[in-house]
Amino acid sequence: MTPTALVVGASIAGISSAYWLHRAGYSVTVVERAPALRDGGYKVDVRGAALEVISRMGLLDEVRALRTDVRSGTVVDATGRRVASMDGDTFGGRTHGDAELLRGDLTRLLHRHTADDVEYRFGEALTALPEGYDLIVGADGLHSATRALAFGPEADYVHDLGYRIAIATVPNHLGLDREEVTYVGPGRTTLVYSTAGDATAKAMFLYEGDERDLRAAYADQGWEVPRLLDGVDRADDVYSDALCQVKMDGWHRGPVVLVGDAAWCASPASGQGTSLALVGAYVLGAELAAGHGPEAYERRMRPFVERNQALGPANIKRMVLHSPGQVRTSMRMLAVMDRLPFKEWMLGKVMQPLHRAANAIELPAR
C-alpha cells in the first residue's frame, strides 16, 4: 500500500518536502492556511549544498534565470553621502554560482514543479493533528501550529534574539535599477533595493529592541527613512516580526516530523533560511527513501543546522550597530576600504564563515 504524507505549509520547505516525499513513494497532500500561494516577499539566497539540491531537482537553470540581477550595493550615511560601494554579489556575500532570487519566484517555481504529482489544499488551517497519515510534516514556519500541537508551546522553543525586522514593497522613489542601498544608524539599519523586472522597491528595517511601531522605532533617523516609512504605511504586504531562532532537542515525535523554520529557524540574519529549508527537505526525503527513519534525517541535519544557526547572532551584530561610536568607526573603516584595490577580496574573507557553513553537509545519495 502506498504510504501517505500530509505536509503542513506551502512554504519553500513544505513544497520541497512534498517533491522529495513523492519521489520517495509517498502519496502527498499539502495544506496551506492562506487562500493561495504566498508569492510575495523579499530576496533570498540559494547557496552551497542547496544549489546541489536544486540541481538534483532539475531546476538549476530555471533558478538562475530568476536571479534578481542586483548589480551594486552602496552604504550611505545620515546625509545620503556615499560611504562605500561594491558589486552586488560581493555586497550580498555571494560566490561560487550562488543564486539570489525573490522568495515568491522560488515558491512559484517549486509549486509548478510539483503540481501534477501533489494535492494542494489552500485555505485550510491545522487545528488538530489528523489521523490516517503515515507521516505529518510540519513546514509551517517560525510560528508553527504543527510544532505546537505535537511538541508543546512556542515559548519552549522560540528564542528572541533581541531585534526586529520589517519588510514591505514601497515606491522606487530613488530610481534604483537593480541596486541596493543601506543606511546604518545607532541600533537601526535600513536598506532598500530594486530587482530585475520590478518597477517597485523593497524596504527592509532591522533594529534593536521590541518596539512594534516602526515609526516610533525610527523616529529620529535620517537619510530617506521618513519617506520609506510613508511607503510602508501604504503597503499591503508588510511583514514584521521579532528575529528569533528555534532550538529543539528533537524534530520528530510519532508520525510528526518538522522541517525548515518550524524545526530550526536560524533567523533572516543567518542568510541561510532558504538553503536550510531546501537541504532539510531533500535529506528527509532521501533518508526515508533509503528505508531509514526520521532519526537518520536528524543525525545528518543537526550539525549542519547548528553551524548555520551560529551565523545569525554573529551577523545581526554586524548588521545593526549598537552605539553612535560603533557606527562612526564602521563608516570610517568602510570609507578606507572603499579606496583599496582589493576590497572585494577583503569582503570575501569576511564572508568565508557563511560559505563554509553553507557547504558543511554531505548530502545522501539519491
FIZA-617334 format. One record per atom (N, C-alpha, C, O): residue in one letter; x, y, z. Coordinates in steps of 0.2 Angstrom, whole numbers, plus 5000, padded with zeros to 4 digits. Example, Ala and Ser with C-alpha at 12.3 -4.5 7.8 and 13.67 -1.06 7.14 Angstrom:
A506649725039
A506249785039
A506649845039
A507149835042
S506449895035
S506849955036
S506450005039
S506750065040
***
This chain:
M500449945000
M500050005000
M500450065000
M501050065003
T500250114996
T500650174996
T500650215002
T500050235005
P501250235005
P501250275011
P500950345010
P501050375004
T500650375015
T500350445014
T500750495018
T500950475024
A500750555016
A501050605019
A500650675019
A500450695013
L500550705024
L500250775025
L500850825026
L501150815031
V500950875022
V501350925023
V500950985025
V500551005021
V501151015030
V500851075033
V501251135031
V501751145034
G500951175026
G501351235024
G501651235017
G502051195016
A501351275013
A501551285006
A502151335006
A502151375001
S502651325010
S503251365010
S503751325006
S503651275003
I504351365005
I504951335002
I505051265005
I505251215001
A505151265011
A505251195015
A504651145013
A504851085012
G504051165014
G503551125013
G503451095006
G503351035005
I503551145001
I503451114994
I504051074992
I503951024988
S504651094994
S505251044993
S505150984996
S505350934993
S504850985002
S504750915006
S504250875002
S504350815001
A503750904999
A503250874995
A503550834989
A503450784987
Y504050874986
Y504350844980
Y504750784982
Y504650734978
W505150794987
W505650734988
W505250674991
W505450614991
L504650684995
L504250634998
L503950594992
L503850534992
H503650634987
H503350604981
H503850554978
H503750504976
R504550584977
R505050544974
R505150484978
R505450434976
A505050484985
A505250434989
A504650384989
A504650324993
G504050394986
G503550344985
G502950364989
G502450324989
Y502950424992
Y502350444996
Y501750474991
Y501950504986
S501150464994
S500650504991
S500550564995
S500450565001
V500650624992
V500750684997
V500150734996
V499950744990
T499950765001
T499450815001
T499850875005
T500050865011
V499750935002
V499950995006
V499451035008
V498951055003
V499351055014
V498851105016
V499151175018
V499751175021
E498851225016
E499151295017
E498551335020
E498051335017
R498651375025
R498151415028
R497951475024
R497351495024
A498451495020
A498251555016
A497851535010
A497851475008
P497451575007
P497051555002
P497351544995
P497051514990
A498051564994
A498351544988
A499151544990
A499351564996
L499551534985
L500251534987
L500451604989
L500251654987
R500951604994
R501251664997
R501751684992
R502351664993
D501651724987
D502151734981
D502451804982
D502851824977
G502451844987
G502751904988
G503451894992
G503751834991
G503651944995
G504251934999
G504851964997
G504951984991
Y505351955001
Y506051984999
Y506451934996
Y506251884994
K507051964994
K507551914990
K507951864995
K508051885001
V508051814993
V508351754996
V508951734992
V508951734986
D509351694996
D509951664993
D509951594993
D509751564998
V510151564987
V510251484987
V510951474986
V511251494981
R511351444991
R512051434990
R512251374993
R511851334997
G512851354992
G513151294995
G512851234993
G512651224987
A512651194998
A512351124997
A511651134994
A511451084990
A511351184995
A510651194992
A510651204985
A510251184981
L511251234982
L511251234975
L511351164972
L511051154967
E511651114975
E511651044973
E510951014973
E510750974969
V510551034979
V509851004979
V509451034973
V509150994970
I509551094972
I509151124966
I509351094960
I508951074955
S510051074959
S510251044953
S509950974953
S509750954947
R509850934958
R509550874958
R508850874957
R508550824955
M508550924958
M507850934956
M507750954949
M507150954946
G508350964945
G508250984938
G508051054937
G507851074932
L508151104942
L507951174942
L508451224942
L508351284942
L509151204941
L509651254942
L509651304937
L509751364938
D509551284930
D509451334925
D508951384926
D508951444925
E508351364929
E507751404930
E507851444936
E507651504936
V508151424941
V508351464947
V508751524945
V508651584947
R509351504941
R509751554939
R509451614934
R509651664934
A508951584930
A508651634926
A508151684930
A507951734927
L508051664936
L507551704940
L507951754945
L507751784949
R508651754944
R509051794948
R508851874948
R508651894943
T508951904954
T508751974955
T509152014950
T508952074949
D509751994949
D510252034945
D510452104948
D510552154945
V510452104955
V510652164958
V511352174957
V511852134958
R511552234954
R512252244951
R512752284956
R513352274955
S512452314961
S512852354965
S512552364972
S511952364973
G512952374977
G512752394984
G513152454986
G513752454985
T512752494990
T513052554992
T512852575000
T512352555001
V513352595004
V513252615010
V513252695011
V513752725008
V512752725014
V512652795014
V512652815022
V512452775026
D512752875023
D512752905030
D512052945031
D511652935026
A511952975036
A511353005038
A511153065033
A510553085032
T511653095030
T511553145025
T511453115018
T511353155013
G511553055017
G511553025010
G512153025006
G512253005001
R512753045010
R513353035007
R513552965006
R513552925011
R513852945000
R514052884999
R514752865003
R515152905003
V514752815007
V515252795011
V515652745007
V516352745007
A515352695004
A515752635001
A515252604996
A514652604997
S515552584990
S515152544985
S515552484983
S516152474983
M515152434981
M515452374978
M514952334974
M514352354973
D515152284970
D514752254966
D514252214970
D514352194976
G513652194967
G513052164970
G513252094973
G513052084979
D513652054970
D513751994973
D514251994979
D514151964984
T514752044979
T515152054985
T514752084990
T514852064996
F514252124989
F513852164994
F513452104997
F513252115003
G513152064993
G512752014996
G513051944998
G512751905000
G513751944998
G514051885000
G514051824996
G513951774999
R513951834990
R513851784985
R514451764981
R514851804979
T514551694980
T515151674976
T514951604974
T514451574976
H515351574970
H515351504968
H514651484965
H514451434966
G514351534961
G513751514957
G513151524962
G512551504960
D513151554968
D512651564972
D512051604968
D512251654964
A511451594969
A510951624966
A510451664971
A510251634976
E510351734969
E509951774973
E509251784969
E509351804963
L508751764972
L508051774969
L507551794974
L507651784980
L506951814971
L506451834976
L506051764978
L505951724975
R505951774985
R505651714988
R505051694984
R504951634983
G504551734982
G503951724979
G504151684972
G503751644970
D504651704969
D504851674962
D505051604963
D504851554959
L505451594969
L505651524970
L505051474972
L504951424970
T504551504976
T503951474978
T503551454972
T503351394972
R503451494968
R503051484962
R503351424957
R503051384955
L504051434957
L504451384953
L504351314956
L504151264952
L504451304962
L504351244966
L503651214965
L503551154964
H503151264966
H502451234965
H502351214958
H502051154958
R502551244953
R502451224946
R502751154945
R502551114942
H503351144949
H503751084948
H503351024951
H503550964950
T502951034956
T502550984960
T501850974958
T501550924961
A501551024955
A500851024954
A500450964951
A499950954953
D500850934947
D500550874944
D500550814948
D500250764947
D500950814953
D501050754957
D500850754965
D500850704968
V500650814967
V500550834974
V499850864974
V499650914970
E499450844979
E498750884980
E498950944985
E499150934990
Y498650994982
Y498751064986
Y498051084988
Y497551084985
R497951094995
R497351124998
R497451185001
R497751185007
F497251244998
F497351305001
F496751325006
F496151305005
G496851375010
G496351395014
G496151345020
G495651355023
E496651305022
E496551255027
E497051265033
E497651265031
A496851285039
A497251285044
A497251225049
A496751195049
L497851205051
L497851145055
L497651165062
L497951215066
T497151135065
T496951145072
T497051085076
T496951095082
A497151025073
A497250965077
A497650925072
A497650925066
L498050875075
L498450835071
L497950775069
L497650745072
P497950775062
P497450725059
P497750655059
P498350645060
E497250605059
E497450535059
E497450515052
E497150545048
G497650455051
G497650425044
G498250435040
G498250415034
Y498750475042
Y499350485038
Y499950455041
Y499950445047
D500350425037
D500950385039
D501450445041
D501850425046
L501450505039
L501950555040
L501550615040
L501150635035
I501750665045
I501450735045
I502050775045
I502450775050
V502150815040
V502750865040
V502550935042
V502150965038
G502850955047
G502751025049
G503251075046
G503851075048
A502951105041
A503451155037
A503051225037
A503051265032
D502751245043
D502351305043
D502751355047
D502351395050
G503351365047
G503751425049
G503851425056
G503751385060
L504151485057
L504351505064
L503751495069
L503951465075
H503151515068
H502651515072
H502251455071
H501551455070
S502551395070
S502251335068
S501651305072
S501751295078
A501051295069
A500551265073
A500651195074
A500451165079
T500951165069
T501151085069
T501551075075
T501451025079
R502151115076
R502551115082
R502151115088
R502351085093
A501751165089
A501351175095
A500951115097
A500951095102
L500651085092
L500151035093
L500550975095
L500350935099
A501150955092
A501550895093
A502050905099
A502150855102
F502350965100
F502850965104
F502751015110
F503051005115
G502251055110
G502151105115
G502151175113
G502251195108
P502151225118
P502051295117
P502651325114
P503251305115
E502551375109
E503051405106
E503551435110
E504151435109
A503451455116
A503851485121
A504451445123
A504951465125
D504351375122
D504851325124
D505351325119
D505951295121
Y505251345113
Y505751335108
Y505951395104
Y506551395101
V505551445104
V505751505100
V506151555105
V505851575110
H506751575103
H507151625107
H507251685103
H507551685097
D507051745106
D507151805103
D507851835104
D508151825109
L508151855098
L508751875098
L508851955100
L509451975100
G508251985101
G508352055104
G508252105098
G508452165099
Y508052085092
Y508052135086
Y507352115083
Y507052065084
R507152165079
R506552155075
R506752175068
R507252205066
I506252145063
I506352155056
I505652175053
I505152155055
A505652225048
A505052235045
A505252245037
A505852275036
I504852225033
I504952225026
I504352245022
I503752215024
A504352285017
A503752305013
A503952325006
A504552345005
T503452325002
T503552354995
T503452424995
T502952444998
V503852464993
V503752534993
V503952564986
V504252534982
P503652624984
P503852664978
P504652664977
P504952684982
N504852664971
N505552664970
N505752744969
N505952754963
H505652784974
H505752854973
H506452874972
H506652924970
L506952824973
L507652844972
L507852824965
L508452834963
G507452794961
G507552774955
G508152724954
G508552724950
L508152674959
L508652624959
L508452574953
L507952554951
D509052554950
D509052504944
D509452444946
D510052444945
R509152394949
R509552334951
R510052354956
R510652334955
E509952394961
E510452424966
E510152414973
E509552404974
E510652414978
E510452404985
E510752464988
E511352474987
V510452494993
V510752554997
V510552545004
V510052525006
T511052545008
T511052535015
T511252595019
T511752625018
Y510852615024
Y510952665029
Y510952635036
Y510552595038
V511552655039
V511652625046
V511652685051
V512052735051
G511152675056
G511152725062
G511252685068
G511252625068
P511352715074
P511452685080
P510752635082
P510252665083
G510852575082
G510352525083
G509852515078
G509352485079
R509952555072
R509452555067
R509752545060
R510252585058
T509652495056
T509852485049
T509252485045
T508752455046
T509352525039
T508852525034
T509152515027
T509652535026
L508852465023
L509052455016
L508452455012
L507952435013
V508652475006
V508152475000
V508452454994
V509052474992
Y508052414990
Y508352384984
Y507852374979
Y507252364980
S508052374973
S507652354967
S507952294963
S508552284964
T507552254960
T507752194957
T507552194950
T507052234948
A507752154946
A507652144939
A506852134937
A506552094941
G506652174933
G505952174931
G505452194936
G504852184935
D505652234941
D505152264946
D505152334946
D505752364948
A504652374945
A504652444945
A504652474952
A504852534953
T504452434957
T504452454964
T505152434967
T505552414964
A505152444974
A505752434978
A505552394984
A504952394986
K505952364987
K505852334994
K506252374999
K506852384998
A505952385005
A506252425010
A506252375016
A505752345018
M506852365019
M506952325025
M507252365031
M507652405030
F506952355037
F507152385043
F507352335048
F507052285049
L507952345050
L508252295056
L508452335062
L508852385061
Y508152325067
Y508352365073
Y508252335080
Y507952275080
E508652365085
E508652335091
E508052345095
E507652395093
G507852305100
G507352315104
G506652275102
G506652235097
D506152295105
D505452255104
D504952305102
D504352285103
E505152365100
E504652415098
E504252395091
E504652385086
R503652385092
R503252365086
R503052415081
R502952405075
D503052475084
D502852535080
D503452555076
D503952585079
L503452545069
L504052565065
L504252635065
L504852655066
R503752675065
R503852755066
R504152775072
R504552815073
A503952745078
A504252755084
A504952735085
A505352765087
A505052675082
A505752645082
A506252685078
A506852695080
Y505952715072
Y506452755068
Y506352835068
Y506452865063
A506052855074
A505852925074
A506352975073
A506253035071
D506952965075
D507553015075
D508052995069
D508653015069
Q507852955064
Q508352935059
Q508352975053
Q507853005051
G508952985050
G509053025044
G508952995038
G508552945037
W509353015033
W509352995026
W508652995023
W508253035024
E508452945019
E507752935016
E507252895021
E506752885018
V507452885027
V507052845031
V506252875032
V505852835031
P506152935033
P505452955034
P505052945027
P504452925028
R505352955021
R504952945015
R504852865014
R504352845012
L505352825016
L505252755016
L504652735020
L504252685019
L504652765026
L504152745031
L503452765028
L502952735029
D503452825024
D502752835021
D502552785016
D501952765016
G503052755013
G502852705008
G502652635012
G502152605009
V502952625017
V502752565021
V501952575024
V501652525024
D501852635026
D501152655028
D500652635022
D500052615024
R500852645016
R500352625011
R500452555008
R500052535004
A500852515010
A501052455008
A500452405010
A500252405016
D500352355006
D499852305008
D500252235009
D499852185010
D500852235010
D501252175011
D501752175016
D502252145016
V501652215021
V502152225027
V502252165031
V501752135033
Y502852145031
Y503052085036
Y503452115042
Y503852155041
S503252095048
S503552125054
S503552075059
S503052035060
D504152055062
D504252005067
D504852015071
D505252055069
A504851985077
A505551985080
A506051935077
A505751885073
L506651955077
L507151905074
L507251845080
L507451865085
C507151785078
C507151735083
C507451675080
C507551665074
Q507651625084
Q507951565082
Q507551505086
Q507251525091
V507451455082
V507151395085
V507651345087
V508051325083
K507651325094
K508051275096
K507651215099
K507251225104
M507751155097
M507451095099
M507951035100
M508451035096
D507750995105
D508250935105
D508050885100
D508450845099
G507450885098
G507250835093
G506750865088
G506350905090
W506750845082
W506250865077
W505750815075
W505350835070
H505650765078
H505150715076
H504850685083
H505150675088
R504150675082
R503850645088
R503250605085
R502750635082
G503250535086
G502650495082
G502750505075
G503250495072
P502150515072
P502150525064
P502350595062
P502450605056
V502450645067
V502650715065
V503350725065
V503750705069
V503550755059
V504250775059
V504250855056
V503850865052
L504750895059
L504750965057
L505350975052
L505850935052
V505251025048
V505751045043
V505751115042
V505251145043
G506351145040
G506351215039
G506251255046
G506451235051
D506051315045
D506051365051
D505651335057
D505751355062
A505151295055
A504751265061
A505251225065
A505051215071
A505751195063
A506151155066
A506751185069
A507051175075
W507051235065
W507751265067
W507851335064
W508451355063
C507351375064
C507451445061
C508051475064
C508251475070
A508451495059
A509151525060
A509051595060
A509551635062
S508551625058
S508351695058
S508651725051
S509051695048
P508251775049
P508451805042
P509151835043
P509551835038
A509451845049
A510151875049
A510651825047
A511251835046
S510451755047
S510951705045
S511051705038
S511651685036
G510651725034
G510651725027
G510551655024
G510751645018
Q510351605028
Q510351535026
Q509651505027
Q509651445026
G509151545028
G508551515029
G508251465023
G508051415024
T508351495017
T508051465011
T508551405010
T508251345008
S509151405010
S509651355009
S509451295014
S509451235012
L509451315021
L509251265025
L508651225024
L508551165025
A508151265022
A507451235020
A507551185014
A507251125015
L507851205009
L507951155003
L508351095005
L508251045003
V508951105009
V509351045011
V508951005015
V508950945015
G508651035020
G508250985025
G507750945022
G507650885023
A507350975017
A506850935013
A507150885009
A506850825009
Y507750895006
Y508050845002
Y508250785007
Y508150725006
V508650805013
V508850755017
V508350705020
V508350645020
L507750745022
L507150705024
L506950655019
L506850595021
G506850675013
G506650635008
G507150575006
G506950515005
A507750595006
A508250545004
A508350485010
A508350435008
E508350505016
E508350455021
E507750415022
E507850355023
L507150445021
L506550395020
L506550355014
L506350295015
A506850375009
A506850335003
A507350275004
A507250225001
A507850285008
A508350235009
A508150185014
A508550145016
G507550195017
G507250155022
G507450165029
G507350125034
H507750225030
H507950255036
H507350295040
H506950315036
G507350295046
G506850335049
G507050415050
G507650435048
P506650455053
P506750525054
P507450535059
P507750585058
E507650485062
E508250485066
E508850495062
E509250535064
A508850465056
A509450475052
A509450545049
A509950575048
Y508850575047
Y508750645045
Y509050685050
Y509450735049
E508850675056
E509050725062
E509850715063
E510150765063
R510150655062
R510850645063
R511250685058
R511750715059
R510950685052
R511350715046
R511250785047
R511750825045
M510650815048
M510550885048
M510750925054
M510950985053
R510850895060
R510950935066
R511550975066
R511551035067
P512150945064
P512750985064
P512751035059
P513051095060
F512451025053
F512351075048
F511951135050
F512151195049
V511351115054
V510951165056
V511251215062
V511251275061
E511651175066
E511951215072
E512451265069
E512551315072
R512851235064
R513351285061
R513051345058
R513351395058
N512551335054
N512151395051
N511851435056
N511751495055
Q511551405061
Q511151445066
Q511651495070
Q511551555071
A512351475070
A512851515074
A512951575070
A513151625073
L512751585063
L512851645059
L512451695061
L512651755061
G511851685064
G511351735065
G511551785070
G511551845069
P511651765076
P511851815081
P512451855080
P512551915081
A512951815076
A513551855074
A513451905069
A513651965069
N513051885064
N512851935058
N512451995061
N512652045058
I511951985065
I511552035066
I511952095070
I511752155070
K512452075074
K512852125077
K513252165073
K513452225074
R513452135067
R513752175062
R513252215057
R513452265055
M512652195057
M512152225053
M511852285056
M511752335053
V511752275063
V511452335067
V511952355072
V512152315077
L512252415072
L512752435076
L512452475082
L512052515081
H512652455088
H512352475094
H512352545096
H511952575097
S512952575095
S513152645098
S513352695092
S513552665087
P513252755093
P513552805088
P514252795087
P514552805081
G514652775092
G515352765091
G515552705087
G515952715082
Q515152655087
Q515252595083
Q515052615076
Q515352595071
V514552655075
V514352675068
V514852725065
V515052715059
R515152765069
R515652815066
R516352775064
R516652785059
T516452725069
T517052685067
T516952635061
T517452635057
S516352615060
S516252565055
S516252605048
S516452585043
M515952665048
M515952715042
M516652735040
M516752735034
R517052745045
R517752765043
R518152705040
R518452715035
M518052645043
M518352585040
M518052575033
M518452555029
L517452575032
L517152565026
L517452615021
L517552595015
A517452675023
A517752735018
A518452715016
A518652725010
V518852695021
V519552675019
V519552615015
V519952615010
M519252565016
M519252505012
M518952515005
M519252485001
D518552565005
D518252584998
D518752604993
D518652604987
R519352634996
R519852664992
R520352604990
R520852624986
L520352554993
L520852494992
L520652454986
L520152444984
P521252434982
P521052404976
P520852334977
P520652294972
F520952304983
F520752234984
F520252224989
F520152184993
K519752274989
K519152274994
K518752214993
K518452194998
E518652194987
E518252134986
E518552074989
E518152034992
W519152064989
W519552014992
W519452014999
W519351965003
M519452075002
M519452085010
M518752065012
M518652025017
L518252085008
L517552065010
L517451995009
L517051965013
G517751965004
G517651895003
G517951855009
G517651805011
K518451875012
K518751845018
K518251855024
K518151805028
V517851905024
V517351915029
V516851865029
V516551845034
M516651855022
M516051805021
M516251735021
M515851695020
Q516851715022
Q517051645022
Q516651605027
Q516551545025
P516551625033
P516151585038
P515551565035
P515251505036
L515151605031
L514551595028
L514551535023
L514151495023
H515051545019
H515151495014
H515351425016
H515151375014
R515751425022
R515951365025
R515351325028
R515251265027
A514951365031
A514351345034
A513851315029
A513551265030
A513851355023
A513351335018
A513551265015
A513051235012
N514151245015
N514351185012
N514551125017
N514851075016
A514351135024
A514551095029
A514151035030
A513951015036
I513951005025
I513550935025
I513750895019
I513850925013
E513750835020
E513750785014
E513050755013
E512750725017
L512850775007
L512150755005
L512150685004
L512550655000
P511550645006
P511550575005
P511350564997
P511050614994
A511550514995
A511450494988
A510650484986
A510350464991
R510550494980
R509850484978
R509850424972
R509350404970
***
